[in-house]
Amino acid sequence: MSEQRFKVSLTPHSKFIFSTSGSASSIERHNSALQKLELNLLYFTFPHEIAAKDYADLLRSPISRGGAVTGKDGLKSKIIPFLDEVEPIAKKTLAVNTVVNENGKLYGYNTDAIGLKTALENALKSTAHSIKTAAIYGNGGVSGVAYHILKDLGLRVVLTGRSPEKVNAKKEDLGIKDDEISAPYDLIVDATPISSQPNFLDAKGFSELLNNCKMLFCHNMPQKDNKPNFLKSYCEENNIEFIPGSAMYKAQLVRQYQLFIGDISAEVIIENWNLTD
């Protein structure tokens, strides 16, 4: 198998945008956009795990403009103590997914919040269904964001997942509790990677959530790695309205790069990152 390569140009003033995950195609996509905009920024990913303090130290270095923080081993929460300032929604959800280096000071943000809010608001406005209750499946960084966004949208919400112990710990950490509702739920938010697994229905408690639900949001985007989305196919076959993770990704990426770059419009980002629908 031939190794994929992408050429970038470095100068003494180049800055890096780091990420703790990303495929070869995403490296090329981000760097191509940055080059088209003639910005002296380079997007760099590394696949290995990194401790929160070590990642914060890297992001604070003079060569760094900042970085994306993925959900590996709770990194979105663990990095918070090593940041200088954290925006309110990131504090409330205990999840930072974007860090910006401003002259050696680290600022933490959660751009997933605006992404998810945009995706869900658009879906709720366009659906003919009455959506009043929701269940979140998963206990990672996105689950806490989803809880607060759904509550802000006026829904009654429960948080569940494969591991009741981890879910309960998550609720305790966030200081939240389930609303007094039971299945069936109108909306399911899948905040896990199970959609790319053909046996996703075997995930503990998940198939029960799908019974009689009207709408489902899938955070995972296996298509980015050329993998099928089995959950999407299931929804299409069972008349469940499907909200793809890409509906969230577009808005969150726009916000993320506005933080990294500064004075740049959403339209310019959408065009150069090929985010048009």
Residue pairs with C-beta under 8 A, 6 or more apart in sequence:
4 24
4 28
6 24
6 27
6 28
6 31
8 31
8 35
8 42
9 35
10 42
11 40
13 40
14 40
14 41
14 42
14 63
15 40
15 41
15 42
15 63
15 64
15 65
16 41
16 42
16 43
16 44
16 63
16 64
16 65
17 30
17 41
17 42
17 43
17 44
17 64
17 65
17 66
17 67
17 68
17 260
18 44
18 45
18 46
18 55
18 58
18 59
18 64
18 66
18 67
18 68
19 43
19 44
19 45
19 67
19 68
19 70
20 45
20 46
20 50
20 55
20 67
20 68
20 69
20 70
20 72
20 75
21 45
21 47
21 68
21 70
21 72
22 30
22 43
22 45
23 224
23 225
25 224
26 43
26 45
26 224
27 43
27 44
27 45
29 273
29 274
30 43
30 273
31 42
31 43
33 269
33 272
33 273
34 41
34 42
34 43
36 272
37 261
37 264
37 268
37 272
39 261
41 65
41 260
41 261
49 72
49 73
50 58
50 75
52 75
52 78
52 79
52 81
52 82
53 82
55 67
55 69
55 75
55 79
56 79
56 82
56 83
56 99
56 106
57 82
58 64
58 67
59 66
59 67
59 99
59 101
59 106
60 101
60 104
60 106
62 104
64 101
65 100
65 101
65 260
66 98
66 99
66 100
66 101
66 106
66 259
66 260
67 98
67 99
68 97
68 98
68 256
69 75
69 76
69 79
69 96
69 97
69 98
69 99
70 76
70 97
71 140
71 141
71 142
74 140
74 141
76 94
76 95
76 96
76 97
76 140
76 141
77 94
77 95
77 96
77 141
77 173
79 96
79 99
79 108
80 86
80 90
80 91
80 94
80 96
80 108
82 106
83 96
83 99
83 106
83 107
83 108
84 105
84 106
84 107
85 105
85 106
85 107
85 108
86 96
86 107
86 108
86 109
87 107
87 108
87 109
87 110
89 110
89 113
89 145
89 148
90 96
90 108
90 109
90 110
90 113
92 144
92 148
92 174
93 110
93 113
93 141
93 144
93 145
93 147
93 148
93 174
94 141
94 144
94 173
94 174
95 110
95 112
95 141
95 142
95 144
95 145
96 108
96 109
96 110
97 109
97 110
97 111
97 112
97 141
97 252
97 256
98 108
98 109
98 110
98 111
98 255
98 256
98 259
99 106
99 107
99 108
99 109
100 106
100 107
100 109
100 259
100 260
109 255
109 256
109 259
110 145
111 252
111 253
111 255
111 256
111 259
112 141
112 142
112 145
112 248
112 252
113 145
113 148
113 149
114 251
114 252
114 255
115 248
115 249
115 250
115 251
115 252
115 253
115 255
116 142
116 145
116 146
116 149
116 217
116 248
116 252
117 149
117 152
117 153
117 251
118 247
118 248
118 250
118 251
119 217
119 243
119 247
119 248
119 251
120 149
120 150
120 153
120 217
120 243
121 153
122 247
123 215
123 217
123 241
123 243
123 247
124 131
124 153
127 214
127 215
127 241
129 186
129 214
129 215
129 241
130 186
131 155
131 186
131 187
131 214
131 215
132 155
132 156
132 186
133 155
133 156
133 157
133 179
133 181
133 185
133 186
133 187
134 150
134 155
134 156
134 157
134 158
134 185
134 186
134 187
134 188
134 189
135 157
135 158
135 159
135 160
135 183
135 185
135 187
135 188
135 189
135 209
136 143
136 146
136 147
136 150
136 157
136 158
136 159
136 160
136 189
136 191
137 160
137 161
137 188
137 189
137 190
137 191
137 192
137 205
137 206
137 209
138 161
138 189
138 190
138 191
138 192
138 219
139 159
139 161
139 163
139 166
139 167
139 169
139 170
139 191
140 191
140 192
142 191
142 219
143 159
143 161
143 170
143 189
143 191
144 170
144 174
144 176
146 189
146 191
147 157
147 159
147 174
147 176
150 157
150 187
150 189
151 157
155 186
155 187
156 179
156 181
157 178
157 179
158 178
158 179
158 181
158 185
159 167
159 170
159 171
159 176
159 178
160 167
160 205
160 209
161 167
161 192
161 205
162 192
162 203
162 204
162 205
162 206
163 204
171 177
171 178
183 208
183 209
183 211
183 212
184 211
184 212
184 213
185 209
185 213
186 213
186 214
186 215
187 213
187 214
187 215
187 216
187 217
188 209
188 210
188 213
188 215
188 216
188 217
189 216
189 217
189 219
190 206
190 216
190 217
190 218
190 219
190 220
190 231
191 219
192 203
192 219
192 220
193 220
193 222
194 200
194 203
194 206
194 220
194 231
195 218
195 220
195 222
195 229
195 230
195 231
195 232
196 220
196 222
196 227
196 228
196 229
196 230
197 203
197 230
198 230
200 206
200 230
200 231
200 234
201 207
201 210
201 234
210 216
210 234
210 238
210 240
213 240
214 240
214 241
215 240
215 241
215 242
215 243
216 231
216 235
216 240
216 241
216 242
216 243
217 243
217 245
217 248
218 229
218 231
218 232
218 242
218 243
218 244
218 245
219 245
219 248
220 229
220 231
220 245
221 229
221 244
221 245
221 246
221 249
222 228
222 229
223 229
229 244
231 242
232 242
232 244
234 240
235 241
235 242
236 242
250 270
250 275
253 269
253 273
253 275
254 266
254 269
254 270
254 275
257 264
257 269
257 273
258 264
258 266
258 269
269 275
270 276
